[in-house]
Amino acid sequence: MLLQTLSDAQGVLSDKLANLGEAIKISQQGNEKVLELSGYLFRRTHT
């Protein structure tokens, strides 16, 4: 019973991780690195 639940949870988690992989984009714009995570933008400027 517990093993089945863990197996299901692992399947759901790997699906979520696959979706997350598609949702993450990293780009370089000049001296600025931009991480886009499901529509949220994080910018980091290198000096």
PASEBA-1860 file (N, C-alpha, C; in nm, 3 decimals):
! residues 47
1> MLLQTLSD> 0.084/-0.121/0.000/0.000/0.000/0.000/0.087/0.126/0.000 ~ 0.178/0.133/0.096/0.268/0.249/0.106/0.358/0.259/-0.016 ~ 0.408/0.144/-0.062/0.495/0.144/-0.180/0.422/0.197/-0.302 ~ 0.295/0.161/-0.316/0.216/0.210/-0.429/0.203/0.362/-0.422 ~ 0.177/0.413/-0.300/0.164/0.557/-0.281/0.294/0.629/-0.314 ~ 0.406/0.573/-0.268/0.536/0.633/-0.299/0.563/0.632/-0.448 ~ 0.527/0.522/-0.512/0.546/0.509/-0.656/0.463/0.614/-0.730 ~ 0.338/0.632/-0.688/0.252/0.734/-0.749/0.311/0.873/-0.727
9> AQGVLSDK> 0.358/0.899/-0.606/0.416/1.030/-0.574/0.538/1.056/-0.660 ~ 0.621/0.953/-0.679/0.741/0.969/-0.761/0.703/0.999/-0.907 ~ 0.597/0.932/-0.956/0.551/0.957/-1.092/0.502/1.100/-1.110 ~ 0.426/1.147/-1.012/0.374/1.284/-1.017/0.490/1.383/-1.013 ~ 0.587/1.356/-0.925/0.702/1.445/-0.910/0.784/1.452/-1.038 ~ 0.806/1.336/-1.103/0.885/1.339/-1.225/0.810/1.412/-1.337 ~ 0.676/1.401/-1.338/0.597/1.479/-1.434/0.614/1.628/-1.408 ~ 0.606/1.666/-1.280/0.622/1.807/-1.243/0.760/1.857/-1.283
17> LANLGEAI> 0.863/1.776/-1.259/0.999/1.816/-1.294/1.015/1.831/-1.445 ~ 0.951/1.744/-1.521/0.957/1.755/-1.666/0.892/1.885/-1.711 ~ 0.777/1.918/-1.651/0.709/2.044/-1.684/0.794/2.163/-1.643 ~ 0.859/2.152/-1.527/0.943/2.260/-1.478/1.060/2.284/-1.572 ~ 1.118/2.175/-1.623/1.228/2.186/-1.718/1.187/2.266/-1.841 ~ 1.064/2.247/-1.887/1.015/2.322/-2.002/0.990/2.467/-1.965 ~ 0.961/2.493/-1.837/0.924/2.627/-1.794/1.045/2.714/-1.760 ~ 1.162/2.651/-1.751/1.282/2.728/-1.714/1.358/2.768/-1.840
25> KISQQGNE> 1.386/2.896/-1.853/1.467/2.944/-1.964/1.576/3.035/-1.907 ~ 1.698/3.012/-1.949/1.808/3.099/-1.905/1.868/3.161/-2.031 ~ 1.881/3.292/-2.029/1.940/3.359/-2.144/2.044/3.460/-2.097 ~ 2.135/3.492/-2.186/2.239/3.589/-2.156/2.212/3.711/-2.244 ~ 2.199/3.827/-2.179/2.178/3.951/-2.254/2.288/4.048/-2.214 ~ 2.393/4.054/-2.295/2.506/4.138/-2.260/2.572/4.088/-2.133 ~ 2.583/4.175/-2.032/2.644/4.133/-1.905/2.537/4.095/-1.805 ~ 2.417/4.065/-1.855/2.304/4.035/-1.767/2.254/3.893/-1.796
33> KVLELSGY> 2.243/3.814/-1.691/2.184/3.680/-1.707/2.039/3.686/-1.666 ~ 1.952/3.631/-1.748/1.809/3.635/-1.720/1.758/3.492/-1.704 ~ 1.698/3.465/-1.589/1.636/3.335/-1.563/1.485/3.355/-1.565 ~ 1.418/3.284/-1.654/1.273/3.293/-1.660/1.216/3.162/-1.607 ~ 1.137/3.172/-1.501/1.082/3.052/-1.437/0.930/3.065/-1.436 ~ 0.866/2.994/-1.526/0.720/2.995/-1.537/0.664/3.137/-1.541 ~ 0.726/3.222/-1.622/0.674/3.358/-1.638/0.734/3.459/-1.543 ~ 0.805/3.412/-1.439/0.872/3.506/-1.349/1.013/3.531/-1.401
41> LFRRTHT> 1.053/3.656/-1.401/1.186/3.691/-1.449/1.279/3.724/-1.334 ~ 1.398/3.665/-1.337/1.502/3.699/-1.239/1.622/3.748/-1.318 ~ 1.668/3.868/-1.287/1.782/3.923/-1.359/1.901/3.936/-1.266 ~ 2.016/3.902/-1.319/2.139/3.917/-1.242/2.243/3.981/-1.331 ~ 2.291/4.096/-1.290/2.389/4.168/-1.370/2.529/4.136/-1.319 ~ 2.618/4.100/-1.410/2.757/4.071/-1.375/2.839/4.197/-1.397 ~ 2.916/4.236/-1.296/2.998/4.358/-1.311/3.144/4.322/-1.315
END
